[in-house]
Amino acid sequence: MQPAPIAIFAYNRPDHLRRVVEALKRNDGAAQSPLYVFCDGAKSRAQADAVAAVRQYVRSITGFARLTVTEHDLNLGLATSIISGINRVLGDHDRVVVVEDDILTSPFFLRFINAGLDTYDRVPEVASIHGYCYPIAGPAPATFFMRGADCWGWGTWRRAWQHFESDGAKLLAELEARQLISDFDLDGTAPHSAILRDFVAGRNNSWAVRWHASTFLEGMLTLYPGVSLVRNIGADGSGTHSGWHSTYDVKLAEHPVAVDPIPVVASAEGRALFADFFRASVAPKWDPLKPLTDAYHDARRKIFRGHRA
């Protein structure tokens, strides 16, 4: 099949965006992939020059099958920009690859995502294909499934995205009614439900935790690589939630990751490795009874809340 269209979401970081685009261009299949770039509007006059620089660069992008640029006059914010942008692309195509302006990809990223999208196209239990893998200790399976979804360099289909539920209160109530909070939080090691509670309380505007909760409640799965094909380069003070440390930093995969047939079930081994990672690096640093507002937990908040200046 033809490579899926790529959607990039940009705001006010032209240097980050340039690195992201150049990395994508080094991927097999980039030249055959339609590229959509969504440029959010400036929040204030202070951001206007940087936003204009992003737009000037975006208009010059080459190396893809075609370029479609959307420039918003107003500032939508990351969540609305991403949700509306995905809806736009999936209105014209049955699949999409989603990349933000600080997601640096391995040259083998598109190959993995597109192979996964092809392989599991007609498998309704699969919600998405993810390019990032946490820096887990010990060897992981070459690929494995986890329940729910994630948000750093990923691909999905129209059939899966239709399950996205924007009502965080509804998602939280269902998780509680079905007694799934502990499972959703990887047995208390990851603060996903706390992030969702913060959204409901108006303390964040996370699209990602709602995507994760939506697919989790549907019992859907996401395919992960055992080595990361994505590295986040936004931990340099350039975004709102960028004060995170090296906990989530990874070395990019230096070889392709094959999408070989595996059972379409959540991996007990992968879940244990993720839980061990969170238990060692995140769980000791947060109190599940308190809102996630302390600086010490900025790292995980950054993943599910979004990170934009």
ABEGO torsion letter per residue (X at the ends): XBBBBBBBBBBABAAAAAAAAAAAAABBGAAABBBBBBBBBBABAAAAAAAAAAAAAAAABBGBABBBBBBBABBAEAAAAAAAAAAAAAAABABBBBBBAABBBBAAAAAAAAAAAAAAAABAABABBBABBBBBBEBBBABBBBBEBBABGBBBBAAAAAABBABAAAAAAAAAAAGAAAAAAGGGABAAAAAAAAAAAGABBBAAAAAAAAAAAAGBBBBBBABBABBBAAAAGABAAAABBAAABBBBBABBBBBBBBBBBBBAAAAAAAAAAAAAAAAAABBAABBBABAAAAAAAAAAAEBBX
